[in-house]
Amino acid sequence: MSTYTIAIQEEKSGFPFSMIEKMMPWFPYIAIMGWMLVLIAFLVGIFVLSPAQTTFLADAKAVRESATAGSSFVNANVTLHTFEAWVPQLKFLGLDLGLMAIVIALGLIATNLRRMGMVILNHIPAADRPSLPGRPLRVRAFQISAVMGIMLLMVVLLIGAALAVTVAGPYWNHSIATELNAAQPGSALLNQLAVASSFKFWLNPLRMIGMALLFTAITLALTVITGTLRLQANILIGFYNKATGQVNGQSSCCSTLNDLIQVPLPSTGDRRHRLSSAAGHQTPVVASGSLFLRIRLSP
């Protein structure tokens, strides 16, 4: 019985793509983080916004509007408008983290498919071995689109928090009847009102752009996976047709075509690879920088 080893050098990616690819095995934790943010927004609605709304509507409109700063009515009104400026942004960031988890999970599938293609190609004789194409530009496109989408939602959250602290809270911390309604043109109160009333017209579409970028990344990642599967299928079919045509129905590389396709996907942790030989032996090999394949063939 003879044994030989094949070393497959993995492609190295530059920054920021290397960082994105290192994050790929973490997709379950990113999904959990997204659900946690959505849960936080849900709990804020139950325990903060709902009681504040109840407090503010507990008396007649004239009483609410004539209440002075520091009263329970004014404090409840401040809480409502302050949290409404950033809680929706937090909720959308949580949803986007869930979409981000889907994107990087698809990216991990595409990476493992490519590694499997490298394994299959190095199991084919050099004379019959086609060249493996480079990574399509769509890989970088969906990676950049996902990062831009999640960063945009983070910026939207920061803007919402800044507006809540610097504009919404200070403006509504006044008596509605005696101060806000009596504000004069050009006053600081009317300027704050203009900002507080207008931010939703551009902040909400901005977060929709972030969502659209993540959906675009998912679509591109799916096209990468389908393209990789189609390419590998064409390679196997072409090799099978060529091999069977050369030796009248039997492959010149392996005893059967099953020797080519009985290669499991590599794991994402230690990158263990097992190849089934014609005799049924399996030899695991662990590597960090390259993919090493050890194949046992019976004489």
N, C-alpha and C positions, 0 to 999 in steps of 0.2 A: 504494500500500500504506500502510495506517495502523497506528500503534502506540499502545497505551495501557497504562497501568500501574495495577495494583490493589494497594493496601497493606492487608495483613491484620495487625492488631495482636494479638500473642500475649498470652495470659493470664499474669499475673504471680502467682506463688505466694509466700506468706509462709514464714517459718522455722517448722518445720524442713523443710517440703515443698520449698522451693527448693533446699536442700542435697541432698535425695534425688534431685531431678530432675537436678541437675548431675552426680550420680554415675552416672546411667544409662548414658552411653557407656563407662563403665569396667568394665562387667560381665565382660569377659574377664579383666581383671587380678584382680578379686575372686575369680573361679573359680580362677585359678592360685594365688592366695594360700591358698585353702581346701585345694587339693591339696597345697601345700607343708606346711601344718600337719599334714595326715594323714600325709604322708611323714615328717615329723619324729617323730610318734608311732610310726610303724613302725620307724624307725631306732633310737629309744630302746628299743623292745622287743627289737631284735636285739642291740644293742651294750651295753646297760646292764642291763635287767631279766633277760634270759636268762643272762648271765654271773653276775649276783648270785644268781639261783636255783640255778645250778650250784654256786657256791661254798658257799652255805648248806646244801645237801643233800649235801655231799661227805663227811660223817662221820656217825656214829651220833647218834641223837636226844639221848642223854644228854650227849654231847660238845658238841653245838650249844647245848643249853640251859644248860650250865654255863660256857660261854665268857663272859669278862668284857668290859666295855666297852673298845673299841679293838681287839679281835681281829677277824680277817677274817670270822668267823661273825656277830658282832654288826654289823659294818659292812655286810655283805651284807643282813642282815635290815632294817637301817635304810634302805638303798637301796630295797629292795623295797616297803616300806610308804610311804616318802616319795614315790616316783614314782607309785605306784598311786593316790595322792590327787589328782594333778593331770594325769597323762597322759591318762586317759579324757576329762577335761573338754576338754583341748586337741584331742583327736580329734573330739569332737562339735562344737567350735567350727569346725574345718575343714569338717566336713560341712555345718554351718549356713551357712558362707560360700558353699559351692557352691549351696545352696538360695537364698541371698540373690542370687547372680548370676542365677539363673533368674527370680526375682521382678522384678529391675530390668530384665532383658532383656524380659520381658513388658510391663513398664511403658513401656519405650521403644517397643515395637510399638504399644501403645495410644496413645501420644503422637503417633507418626507417622501413625497412622490418623486421629486427630482433625485433624491439620494437613492431611491430604489432603482430609478432609471440608470444611475451610474453603476450600481451593483450589477444590473442585468447586462449593461454594455461591456463591463469588464469580465463577464462570464462568457462572452462571445469571442471566438477566435479573432485575432487581430486582422486577419485577411478579410473577414466578413463583418468587421465591426464598423458601424457608421459613427460619424462624429456627433457628439451631443451638442445641440445648439446652446448658445448662451442664454442667460436669463432674459426673458422679454421685458421691454420697457414698462409693460403693465404692472410688473411686480413693484417697481419703484413708484409707479403712479398710485397704486392703491395704498402703499405705505405712507407716502407723502400726504395723500388725501385724508387718511385716518388721523395722522398726527395734526394736520391743520384743523380738522374738524374738532378734535378734543381740545386743542389749544384755544380755538375760538370760543368754545363754550366756557372754558376757564376764564377767559378775558371778560365774557359777558357776565359771569358770576361776580368777578371783581368790580366791574362797573356798577352792577346792581347794588353791591354792598356799599360802594362809595357813595352812590346816590342816596341810599337809605340813611347813611350817617351824616352826610353833609347837606342834603337838600330836603328830603321828605320828612325826616324827624324834626329838624329845626323849624320848618314851615308850619307843620300841624301842631306844634307845641304853643299854640296861641288860642285865645278865645275867638270863636268863629264870628260871633255877632259884633263884638266891640273892637277887634283887631284885624282879623282877616278880611271881613266884608268892608271895613273902613279903610283898607290900604289904598294909597294914592298912586297914580301913574308914576313909574320910575322908582318906586320904593323897592327895598330889598325883598320885602314879602312878595310883591308881584313878580319880581325876577325869579324867586324861588318857585313860585307857583307855575311859571312858564316852563321851567326846567322839569319840575315834577310831573307836569301834565304831558310833556312832549317826549319824554325818554322812551315810553312804550311804543311809539310809532317807528323808532329805528332800532331799539334794543331787541324787540320781539322778532323782526325779520332777520336780525343778525344771528340770533340763535337758530333760526330756521336754516340759515346758510350752513351753520355747523352741522346740523342734522343731515342736510343734503350731502355734504362732503363725506360723511360716514356711510350713508347709503350708497354713494358712488363707489367708495372703497370696497364695500361688500360685493357690489356688482362686478367690479374689476377683478377681485380675488376669485370669484366664481369662474370668470372667463379664463383666468390663469390655470385653475384646476382642470377645467374641461379641456383646455388646450394641451396641458401636460399629459392627460390621459389619452387624448387622441394621438399625440406624438408617440407615446410609448406603444400604443396599440399598433400604429403603422410600422414602428421599428421591429416589433415582434413578428408581425405578419410578413414583413419583407424578409427578415432573417429566416423564418420558417420556410417560406417559398423558395428562397435561394438554397437553403440547406437540403431540403427534400428533393429539389431538382438536381443537386450535385451527386447524391448517393442513392438515388432511386427509392425515396420514401423514408430514409433514415437520416437523422441529423449527424453532421460530421463533428459537432462539438460535444454533445451529450447523448446519452442513450435514448432519452425521450425529451420532448419539449417540456415535460414537467420539471426537469432539472433547472430550467430557466425561470419558471414562474413560482417555484416553491421557495421564495425568498420573502420572509416577513418584513413588514415595515420596521425600520430602526426605532428604538425607543428614544424619547427626548431627554432622558437623564444621562446614562453612561454610554449611549450609542452602541449597544450590543447588537451584533449582527450574527445570525445563524444561517448557514447555507446547508441545505440538504443535498448530499451527494447521491450518486446512483445506488450506493450500498446502504443508504439510510443513516450514515454517521453525521453527527452535528458537532461542530467545534466553535465555541464562542470566542470572540476576540474583542477586547476593549481598547479604544484609542481616544485621545483627546483632540488632537489637531487634524488628524486624517482618519479616513475610514479604511480599516484593514480587513481584508477578507482572507480567511484560511480555508482552503478547500481540500478535502480528502477524496481521492479517487482510487477505486479498487483496480488492481491491474487486470 
